[in-house]
Amino acid sequence: MRFPIATIALFAAVPTLAAAQSLPAPPAPPENPITEQKRILGKALFWDEQLSSDNTVACGTCHIPSAGGSDPRVDMGSRHPGLNGVFGDSDDRFGSGGVRLADSSGNLSPDATFGFSPQVTGRRSPSPIGAAFFNELFWDGRATSTFINPETGQVSIPSGGALESQAVGPILSFVEMADAGRTWADVTGKLEQVQPLALAANLNPDLVAALALDPSYPELFDHAFGDPAITAERIGFALATYQRTLHPDQTPWDRYQNGNTGALNSQERNGLNLFMSNGLRCSQCHTPPLFSDGSYRNIGMRDIAEDNGRQGVTGNFSDRGKFKVPTLRNAGLRTRYFHHGDPNWNNLFLAVFIYNQGAGPFGDNKDPILNNVFFSPGTASTIEAFINGGLTDPRVAAELPPFDRPLLRSEMGPAASLVGNGRAGAGGNEPQMMAFSPPKVGNGQFRVAVSEALGGAPAILALRNQPPGAGGGGSIGGIISRSPSRVAFRTQLSGVGAGQGFGTWNSEIPNDPALVGTQFWMQWLVRDQAAAGGVARSKWAEVTVY
């Protein structure tokens, strides 16, 4: 494994505490120097859910600073069934919820594993905070130092471009952010039209100031690159620049290394001494000052058959089951640990104490550095105190600059409330309303879907501008053109058989501020002779435009 010359010293073995220095400034490739204009553009892109096809996922969705730069969500929406595809058994992994599976036209399709629920990645999201120091990124290192322009296939950065390589990956991933078949032309065309961060709230002062000067993405790109062209390469450059400024160098350990002997309390100092001891060997992999040596190791936590890790990238049998050694900076803020994110390892003490007697139980290709490592629960607790108290940057924990961020739309609650009663049809299945796209003025990807209905049946989406049962109807500020029967959309559902029908209405909400605060109600009606009256119904979705 090769690192840029500027960072070789970071990953050198640290035989004594005196040799370790505080974290230096992050390196940047000469092809993409850090500028304030690129940083603010990258920050806007990183926290904009409009970068996804359906406006529900931003880069930042899975990388929350106060969670140590990882994903704090621990629920069914983070569970991946693992290799066997069965939920609830021992090979389940816990990753990050992405987008529902949809085709290139935005029509939902049932995923073989997740159905109509958001898909979930197979690994816990690593942190972008401090990622600038790594020569390869992702748990398996597939984002390499050489950045290839995704649109031209030409080399943009020969060395030092791992952040750029990583940044462009999720945007076209149909699991993480994209409709199937999404292209860079789709991405850049959308960014040319949308208002930056239109879905977010509580914008930070630097974003407010930048958008006051450059209120569109073409203007932000012009300010950052000298002309308004939006390209995949420039998106990668901007996102990488922003992440290079997420520099966590104000931990108590950094202050301690810089001569403030009171920066660590006595327990934290004891924990540091234990951490650096030759017997426990923690620092041989988690080497200061980054507290990672950038290597790939198999610690025996999971069966290699579930996920072969680095071997999937290199093809080398010797790399089976190996994953990148993560930085321990801000590890105390995380709620999940290791690549599989299993919430059974949901606290730092357990993540430390597992290394007593050699870490995980799976011996195939386990790293020999783990042999004959023994320590007590008290020792683990003391090391935990050092990592938690000594390696947490208070700005990260409090989400203060440069780790400040807007509030995502997905953090504000569901896009619609389901009200009233549905009516079951064939097989006792009630059509399920899925109104998940943000009802924001100007949203060109407003989607409303139905599932669990009778496959192949005719269906309509009914619209009201008054609550169900209140009478009346009407168009909603021109959102749609509707017939007197209040029909917004007619379709024949996909799928075959009871409970297998599904369909999607793709529309847009005009960019008209007068619509803000408008309420409307929607319901799917499916022709189904097994239902009372021959029509199965979903619950109503109550939507408020904002």
C-alpha positions as CSV (number, residue, x, y, z in Angstrom):
1,M,0.0,0.0,0.0
2,R,1.4,3.4,-1.0
3,F,0.7,6.8,0.6
4,P,1.5,10.3,-0.6
5,I,4.9,11.4,0.6
6,A,3.3,14.1,2.8
7,T,1.4,11.5,4.8
8,I,3.9,8.7,5.1
9,A,5.0,10.0,8.5
10,L,1.4,9.8,9.8
11,F,1.4,6.0,9.4
12,A,4.9,5.3,10.6
13,A,5.0,3.0,13.7
14,V,5.0,5.0,16.9
15,P,7.3,3.2,19.4
16,T,7.1,5.9,22.1
17,L,4.6,8.5,23.1
18,A,7.1,11.3,22.6
19,A,7.4,10.4,18.9
20,A,3.7,11.1,18.3
21,Q,2.8,14.6,17.1
22,S,-0.6,16.3,16.9
23,L,-2.6,15.9,13.7
24,P,-1.1,18.0,10.9
25,A,-3.0,19.8,8.1
26,P,-4.6,17.4,5.6
27,P,-3.0,16.9,2.2
28,A,-4.7,18.0,-1.0
29,P,-3.7,17.0,-4.5
30,P,-2.3,19.8,-6.7
31,E,-5.0,19.2,-9.2
32,N,-7.7,20.1,-6.7
33,P,-6.3,22.7,-4.2
34,I,-8.6,23.8,-1.4
35,T,-10.4,27.1,-2.0
36,E,-13.2,28.6,0.0
37,Q,-15.5,28.7,-3.1
38,K,-15.1,25.0,-3.6
39,R,-15.5,24.3,0.1
40,I,-18.9,26.0,0.3
41,L,-20.1,24.4,-2.9
42,G,-19.1,21.0,-1.6
43,K,-20.8,21.7,1.7
44,A,-24.0,22.6,-0.2
45,L,-23.8,19.5,-2.3
46,F,-23.0,17.3,0.7
47,W,-26.1,18.3,2.6
48,D,-28.5,18.6,-0.3
49,E,-31.1,15.7,-0.5
50,Q,-31.8,16.9,-4.1
51,L,-28.5,15.2,-5.1
52,S,-30.5,11.9,-4.9
53,S,-33.0,11.0,-7.6
54,D,-36.0,11.1,-5.3
55,N,-34.9,14.0,-3.0
56,T,-34.8,11.8,0.1
57,V,-31.0,11.2,0.7
58,A,-28.0,13.5,0.9
59,C,-24.4,12.5,1.4
60,G,-24.8,13.8,4.9
61,T,-27.8,11.5,5.7
62,C,-25.3,8.7,6.5
63,H,-22.5,10.9,7.9
64,I,-23.7,12.9,10.9
65,P,-20.9,14.8,12.6
66,S,-22.3,14.4,16.2
67,A,-22.4,10.6,15.6
68,G,-18.7,10.7,14.8
69,G,-19.3,11.1,11.1
70,S,-21.2,7.8,10.8
71,D,-24.9,6.9,10.7
72,P,-26.7,7.0,14.1
73,R,-29.8,5.3,12.8
74,V,-30.3,1.9,14.5
75,D,-33.7,0.4,13.5
76,M,-35.2,-1.9,11.0
77,G,-34.3,0.7,8.4
78,S,-30.6,0.0,8.9
79,R,-30.8,-3.8,8.9
80,H,-29.4,-5.8,5.9
81,P,-30.2,-9.5,5.9
82,G,-26.7,-10.5,4.9
83,L,-25.6,-13.3,2.6
84,N,-28.6,-15.6,3.1
85,G,-31.2,-12.8,2.5
86,V,-33.1,-13.8,5.7
87,F,-33.8,-11.1,8.2
88,G,-33.3,-11.7,11.9
89,D,-30.5,-14.2,12.0
90,S,-26.8,-14.1,12.9
91,D,-25.5,-13.0,9.5
92,D,-27.5,-9.7,9.4
93,R,-25.5,-6.6,9.0
94,F,-26.5,-3.0,9.9
95,G,-25.7,-0.4,7.3
96,S,-27.5,2.8,6.1
97,G,-31.0,3.2,4.6
98,G,-30.8,4.5,1.0
99,V,-33.6,4.9,-1.6
100,R,-36.5,2.7,-2.6
101,L,-35.8,0.8,-5.8
102,A,-37.1,2.7,-8.8
103,D,-36.6,2.5,-12.6
104,S,-35.2,5.3,-14.7
105,S,-38.7,6.9,-15.0
106,G,-39.1,7.0,-11.2
107,N,-41.6,4.2,-11.0
108,L,-41.1,2.0,-7.9
109,S,-40.4,-1.7,-8.3
110,P,-40.2,-4.3,-5.5
111,D,-36.7,-5.1,-4.5
112,A,-36.1,-8.8,-4.0
113,T,-34.8,-8.2,-0.5
114,F,-36.3,-4.9,0.8
115,G,-39.6,-4.9,-1.2
116,F,-40.8,-1.3,-1.3
117,S,-38.8,-0.2,1.7
118,P,-35.6,1.8,1.4
119,Q,-32.7,-0.4,0.5
120,V,-29.9,-0.8,3.0
121,T,-26.2,-0.9,2.4
122,G,-24.3,-4.0,3.6
123,R,-21.7,-2.1,5.7
124,R,-21.7,0.6,8.3
125,S,-20.9,4.0,6.8
126,P,-17.3,5.1,7.6
127,S,-16.6,8.6,8.7
128,P,-15.5,11.4,6.3
129,I,-14.0,13.3,9.2
130,G,-10.3,12.8,8.8
131,A,-10.7,10.8,5.6
132,A,-8.4,13.1,3.8
133,F,-5.4,11.3,5.3
134,F,-6.3,7.9,3.7
135,N,-4.9,6.9,0.4
136,E,-7.9,4.6,-0.2
137,L,-11.4,4.9,1.0
138,F,-14.5,2.7,1.8
139,W,-14.0,-0.3,4.1
140,D,-12.5,-2.3,1.3
141,G,-10.4,0.5,-0.3
142,R,-12.1,0.5,-3.6
143,A,-12.0,4.3,-3.9
144,T,-8.4,4.6,-5.0
145,S,-5.8,7.4,-5.0
146,T,-6.2,7.8,-8.7
147,F,-9.3,9.7,-9.6
148,I,-10.8,8.9,-12.9
149,N,-13.2,11.4,-14.5
150,P,-16.5,9.5,-14.4
151,E,-17.7,11.1,-17.7
152,T,-14.6,11.0,-19.8
153,G,-12.6,8.0,-18.4
154,Q,-9.5,10.2,-18.2
155,V,-7.2,10.5,-15.2
156,S,-8.1,13.7,-13.3
157,I,-5.8,13.1,-10.3
158,P,-2.9,10.6,-10.6
159,S,-2.3,10.4,-6.9
160,G,-4.0,11.7,-3.7
161,G,-7.6,11.7,-5.1
162,A,-9.2,9.0,-2.9
163,L,-11.8,11.5,-1.6
164,E,-12.7,12.5,-5.1
165,S,-13.0,8.8,-6.1
166,Q,-15.2,8.1,-3.1
167,A,-17.4,11.2,-3.5
168,V,-18.8,10.3,-6.9
169,G,-19.7,6.7,-6.1
170,P,-22.9,6.9,-4.1
171,I,-24.5,9.4,-6.4
172,L,-25.2,6.8,-9.1
173,S,-25.7,3.9,-6.7
174,F,-29.3,2.6,-7.1
175,V,-29.1,1.5,-3.4
176,E,-27.8,4.7,-1.9
177,M,-29.1,7.7,-3.9
178,A,-30.2,6.9,-7.5
179,D,-33.0,5.6,-9.6
180,A,-31.8,2.6,-11.7
181,G,-30.0,3.7,-14.8
182,R,-29.3,7.2,-13.5
183,T,-26.6,9.0,-15.6
184,W,-24.3,11.9,-14.9
185,A,-26.4,13.9,-17.4
186,D,-29.4,13.3,-15.2
187,V,-27.5,14.5,-12.2
188,T,-26.0,17.6,-13.8
189,G,-29.3,18.5,-15.5
190,K,-31.1,18.4,-12.2
191,L,-28.6,20.5,-10.4
192,E,-28.9,23.1,-13.2
193,Q,-32.6,23.5,-12.3
194,V,-33.0,23.1,-8.5
195,Q,-32.6,25.7,-5.8
196,P,-29.6,24.7,-3.7
197,L,-30.6,23.2,-0.3
198,A,-34.3,23.9,-1.0
199,L,-35.3,21.0,1.2
200,A,-33.1,21.8,4.1
201,A,-33.7,24.1,7.1
202,N,-31.5,26.0,9.6
203,L,-28.9,26.8,7.0
204,N,-25.5,27.7,8.5
205,P,-24.3,31.3,8.2
206,D,-21.7,30.4,5.6
207,L,-24.3,28.8,3.4
208,V,-26.7,31.7,3.8
209,A,-24.0,34.1,2.8
210,A,-22.9,32.0,-0.2
211,L,-26.5,31.5,-1.5
212,A,-27.2,35.2,-1.1
213,L,-24.4,35.9,-3.5
214,D,-24.9,32.8,-5.8
215,P,-28.4,31.5,-5.4
216,S,-28.2,28.7,-8.0
217,Y,-25.9,25.8,-8.6
218,P,-24.6,27.2,-11.9
219,E,-23.6,30.4,-10.1
220,L,-22.0,28.4,-7.3
221,F,-20.0,26.3,-9.8
222,D,-19.1,29.5,-11.7
223,H,-17.7,31.0,-8.4
224,A,-15.8,27.9,-7.6
225,F,-14.4,26.9,-11.1
226,G,-14.6,30.0,-13.2
227,D,-17.6,29.1,-15.4
228,P,-21.1,27.7,-14.7
229,A,-20.6,24.2,-16.2
230,I,-21.7,21.4,-13.8
231,T,-19.7,18.2,-14.4
232,A,-19.2,15.0,-12.5
233,E,-15.5,15.8,-12.1
234,R,-16.3,19.2,-10.5
235,I,-18.9,17.6,-8.2
236,G,-16.2,15.2,-7.0
237,F,-13.7,18.0,-6.6
238,A,-16.1,20.2,-4.6
239,L,-17.3,17.3,-2.3
240,A,-13.7,16.3,-1.7
241,T,-12.6,19.8,-0.9
242,Y,-15.4,20.2,1.7
243,Q,-14.4,16.9,3.3
244,R,-10.8,17.9,3.5
245,T,-11.8,20.8,5.7
246,L,-13.4,18.4,8.2
247,H,-10.1,18.4,10.2
248,P,-10.6,17.0,13.7
249,D,-7.3,18.3,15.2
250,Q,-8.7,19.9,18.4
251,T,-9.1,16.9,20.6
252,P,-7.7,16.9,24.2
253,W,-5.0,14.5,23.0
254,D,-3.9,17.1,20.4
255,R,-3.7,19.8,23.2
256,Y,-1.8,17.3,25.4
257,Q,0.7,16.6,22.6
258,N,1.1,20.4,22.2
259,G,2.2,20.8,25.8
260,N,-1.0,21.2,27.7
261,T,-0.5,18.5,30.3
262,G,-3.9,19.2,31.9
263,A,-5.8,18.4,28.7
264,L,-6.1,14.8,29.7
265,N,-7.3,13.8,33.2
266,S,-5.5,11.0,35.1
267,Q,-7.7,8.2,33.9
268,E,-7.3,9.4,30.3
269,R,-3.5,9.6,30.7
270,N,-3.5,6.1,32.1
271,G,-5.6,4.9,29.2
272,L,-3.2,6.6,26.8
273,N,-0.3,4.8,28.4
274,L,-2.1,1.4,28.1
275,F,-3.1,2.2,24.6
276,M,0.6,2.8,23.6
277,S,2.0,-0.2,25.5
278,N,3.7,-2.9,23.5
279,G,1.8,-5.6,25.3
280,L,-1.7,-4.5,24.2
281,R,-0.5,-3.4,20.7
282,C,-3.5,-1.0,20.2
283,S,-1.3,1.7,18.6
284,Q,0.3,-0.7,16.1
285,C,-2.9,-0.5,14.1
286,H,-4.5,2.6,15.5
287,T,-1.3,4.6,15.1
288,P,-1.2,8.3,16.3
289,P,-1.7,11.0,15.3
290,L,-4.6,9.7,13.0
291,F,-5.1,6.7,15.2
292,S,-5.1,4.5,12.1
293,D,-2.3,3.1,10.1
294,G,-4.4,2.9,7.0
295,S,-4.0,-0.9,6.8
296,Y,-6.5,-3.7,6.2
297,R,-6.9,-6.3,8.8
298,N,-9.1,-9.3,9.6
299,I,-10.1,-9.3,13.3
300,G,-12.3,-12.4,13.0
301,M,-15.6,-10.7,13.9
302,R,-17.6,-12.3,11.1
303,D,-17.5,-15.3,8.7
304,I,-15.6,-14.4,5.6
305,A,-18.3,-16.0,3.5
306,E,-20.6,-13.2,4.5
307,D,-18.3,-10.5,3.2
308,N,-14.8,-11.1,1.9
309,G,-13.8,-7.4,2.3
310,R,-10.6,-6.3,0.7
311,Q,-10.3,-9.5,-1.3
312,G,-13.3,-8.4,-3.3
313,V,-11.2,-5.4,-4.6
314,T,-7.8,-7.0,-5.0
315,G,-8.7,-10.5,-5.8
316,N,-5.9,-11.7,-3.5
317,F,-6.7,-14.7,-1.4
318,S,-4.5,-13.3,1.4
319,D,-6.9,-10.3,1.7
320,R,-10.0,-12.3,2.6
321,G,-12.0,-10.9,5.4
322,K,-9.8,-7.8,5.7
323,F,-11.3,-4.3,6.3
324,K,-9.7,-0.9,6.7
325,V,-8.5,0.0,10.2
326,P,-10.7,3.1,11.0
327,T,-9.5,6.2,12.8
328,L,-10.4,6.2,16.5
329,R,-10.8,10.0,16.5
330,N,-14.4,10.7,17.6
331,A,-15.1,7.0,18.0
332,G,-16.7,7.8,21.3
333,L,-19.5,9.6,19.5
334,R,-20.5,6.5,17.4
335,T,-23.4,4.2,18.2
336,R,-22.2,1.3,16.1
337,Y,-18.7,-0.2,15.5
338,F,-16.9,-2.4,13.0
339,H,-17.8,-2.8,9.3
340,H,-21.0,-4.8,10.0
341,G,-22.4,-2.2,12.3
342,D,-24.1,-4.8,14.6
343,P,-25.9,-2.9,17.4
344,N,-24.9,-5.7,19.8
345,W,-21.6,-3.8,19.8
346,N,-23.3,-0.5,20.5
347,N,-20.9,1.0,23.1
348,L,-17.2,1.7,23.1
349,F,-16.4,-0.5,26.1
350,L,-17.6,-3.6,24.3
351,A,-15.7,-2.5,21.1
352,V,-12.5,-2.3,23.2
353,F,-13.0,-5.4,25.4
354,I,-13.6,-7.7,22.3
355,Y,-9.8,-7.5,21.7
356,N,-9.2,-9.3,25.0
357,Q,-8.1,-12.9,24.0
358,G,-7.8,-12.0,20.3
359,A,-11.0,-10.3,19.2
360,G,-13.6,-12.2,17.2
361,P,-14.2,-16.0,17.1
362,F,-13.5,-16.6,13.3
363,G,-10.0,-17.8,12.9
364,D,-9.6,-18.0,9.1
365,N,-7.0,-15.4,8.1
366,K,-7.2,-13.6,11.4
367,D,-4.4,-11.1,11.8
368,P,-1.6,-12.6,13.9
369,I,-1.1,-9.3,15.7
370,L,-4.1,-10.3,17.8
371,N,-2.4,-13.4,19.2
372,N,-1.8,-13.5,23.0
373,V,-3.5,-10.2,23.8
374,F,-5.1,-10.3,27.3
375,F,-6.4,-7.6,29.5
376,S,-9.0,-7.1,32.2
377,P,-12.4,-5.2,32.1
378,G,-10.8,-2.5,34.1
379,T,-8.1,-2.0,31.5
380,A,-10.7,-1.9,28.8
381,S,-12.6,0.7,30.8
382,T,-9.5,2.8,31.1
383,I,-8.7,2.7,27.4
384,E,-12.3,3.5,26.7
385,A,-12.0,6.6,28.8
386,F,-9.0,7.7,26.8
387,I,-10.7,7.1,23.4
388,N,-13.9,8.7,24.5
389,G,-12.5,11.7,26.4
390,G,-9.1,12.2,24.8
391,L,-9.9,11.6,21.1
392,T,-13.2,13.5,20.8
393,D,-13.0,16.9,19.1
394,P,-15.6,19.0,21.0
395,R,-16.5,20.9,17.7
396,V,-17.5,17.6,16.2
397,A,-19.6,16.6,19.2
398,A,-21.4,20.0,19.2
399,E,-21.5,20.3,15.4
400,L,-19.6,23.6,15.4
401,P,-17.7,24.9,12.4
402,P,-16.3,23.4,10.3
403,F,-18.6,20.5,11.4
404,D,-21.8,22.5,11.4
405,R,-24.6,21.5,9.1
406,P,-28.2,22.2,8.0
407,L,-31.2,20.2,9.2
408,L,-32.2,17.6,6.6
409,R,-35.8,17.3,5.4
410,S,-35.7,13.6,6.3
411,E,-35.0,14.6,9.9
412,M,-38.2,16.7,10.1
413,G,-40.6,13.8,10.0
414,P,-42.5,12.0,7.3
415,A,-43.6,13.8,4.1
416,A,-47.2,12.9,4.6
417,S,-49.5,11.6,7.4
418,L,-51.8,8.6,6.8
419,V,-55.3,9.3,8.0
420,G,-58.7,7.6,7.8
421,N,-59.4,3.9,7.0
422,G,-58.6,1.8,4.0
423,R,-60.5,-1.1,2.6
424,A,-59.0,-4.6,2.0
425,G,-59.4,-6.4,-1.2
426,A,-58.2,-9.8,-2.5
427,G,-56.4,-11.9,0.0
428,G,-57.3,-9.5,2.8
429,N,-54.7,-7.0,1.5
430,E,-55.3,-3.3,2.0
431,P,-53.6,-1.2,-0.7
432,Q,-50.7,0.7,1.0
433,M,-50.2,4.4,0.3
434,M,-46.6,5.5,0.0
435,A,-46.4,9.3,-0.2
436,F,-42.7,9.7,0.6
437,S,-41.4,12.5,-1.7
438,P,-41.0,15.9,-0.1
439,P,-44.1,18.2,-0.9
440,K,-41.9,21.2,-1.5
441,V,-42.7,23.9,-4.0
442,G,-40.6,23.3,-7.0
443,N,-40.2,19.6,-6.4
444,G,-40.0,18.1,-9.9
445,Q,-39.8,14.6,-8.5
446,F,-43.0,14.4,-6.4
447,R,-43.8,10.7,-6.2
448,V,-46.8,8.9,-4.7
449,A,-46.9,5.1,-4.9
450,V,-49.2,2.2,-4.0
451,S,-48.3,-1.4,-3.1
452,E,-49.9,-4.5,-1.7
453,A,-52.9,-4.1,-4.1
454,L,-54.4,-6.5,-6.7
455,G,-51.8,-7.0,-9.4
456,G,-53.0,-6.0,-12.9
457,A,-56.0,-4.1,-11.6
458,P,-57.1,-0.6,-12.8
459,A,-56.4,2.0,-10.2
460,I,-56.9,5.7,-9.7
461,L,-55.3,8.3,-7.4
462,A,-58.0,10.5,-6.0
463,L,-57.3,14.1,-4.8
464,R,-59.1,16.4,-2.4
465,N,-58.5,19.9,-1.2
466,Q,-60.6,19.3,1.9
467,P,-60.4,16.6,4.6
468,P,-62.1,13.2,3.7
469,G,-65.8,13.4,4.5
470,A,-65.9,17.2,4.4
471,G,-67.2,17.3,0.8
472,G,-65.9,19.2,-2.1
473,G,-62.8,18.8,-4.2
474,G,-60.9,20.9,-6.6
475,S,-57.5,21.5,-8.1
476,I,-54.6,22.3,-5.8
477,G,-53.1,25.4,-7.1
478,G,-52.4,23.8,-10.5
479,I,-50.4,20.9,-9.1
480,I,-52.4,18.7,-11.4
481,S,-55.2,19.0,-13.9
482,R,-58.1,16.9,-12.6
483,S,-61.4,15.8,-13.8
484,P,-64.7,16.5,-12.0
485,S,-64.4,13.1,-10.3
486,R,-61.3,14.3,-8.5
487,V,-59.0,11.9,-10.4
488,A,-55.4,12.8,-10.3
489,F,-54.0,9.8,-12.1
490,R,-55.3,6.6,-13.8
491,T,-53.1,3.5,-14.3
492,Q,-53.2,-0.3,-14.5
493,L,-51.1,-1.7,-11.7
494,S,-48.0,-3.8,-12.3
495,G,-47.7,-7.2,-10.6
496,V,-49.8,-10.3,-10.7
497,G,-52.2,-11.6,-8.0
498,A,-53.5,-10.6,-4.6
499,G,-51.3,-8.2,-2.7
500,Q,-48.8,-8.0,-5.6
501,G,-50.0,-4.9,-7.4
502,F,-48.0,-1.6,-7.4
503,G,-47.9,1.7,-9.2
504,T,-46.4,5.1,-9.0
505,W,-47.6,8.6,-9.8
506,N,-44.7,10.9,-10.8
507,S,-45.6,14.6,-10.9
508,E,-44.2,18.0,-9.9
509,I,-45.2,20.8,-7.6
510,P,-44.9,24.2,-9.3
511,N,-42.3,26.6,-7.9
512,D,-45.0,29.0,-6.7
513,P,-44.6,30.5,-3.2
514,A,-48.4,31.0,-3.0
515,L,-48.8,27.2,-2.6
516,V,-46.9,27.1,0.7
517,G,-49.2,25.9,3.4
518,T,-51.7,24.4,1.0
519,Q,-53.1,21.1,2.2
520,F,-54.5,18.3,0.1
521,W,-55.5,14.6,0.6
522,M,-54.8,11.7,-1.7
523,Q,-56.1,8.1,-1.8
524,W,-55.6,5.1,-4.1
525,L,-58.7,3.2,-5.3
526,V,-58.2,-0.2,-6.9
527,R,-60.9,-2.1,-8.8
528,D,-61.1,-5.4,-6.9
529,Q,-64.2,-7.6,-6.8
530,A,-63.1,-9.2,-3.6
531,A,-63.4,-5.8,-1.8
532,A,-66.7,-4.4,-0.5
533,G,-68.3,-2.4,-3.3
534,G,-65.8,-3.8,-5.7
535,V,-63.1,-1.2,-4.8
536,A,-60.2,-1.6,-2.4
537,R,-58.9,1.6,-0.9
538,S,-55.7,2.8,0.8
539,K,-55.7,5.2,3.7
540,W,-55.7,8.9,2.9
541,A,-52.4,10.7,2.7
542,E,-52.6,14.2,4.2
543,V,-50.0,16.5,2.7
544,T,-49.0,20.1,3.4
545,V,-47.0,21.9,0.8
546,Y,-44.1,23.9,2.2
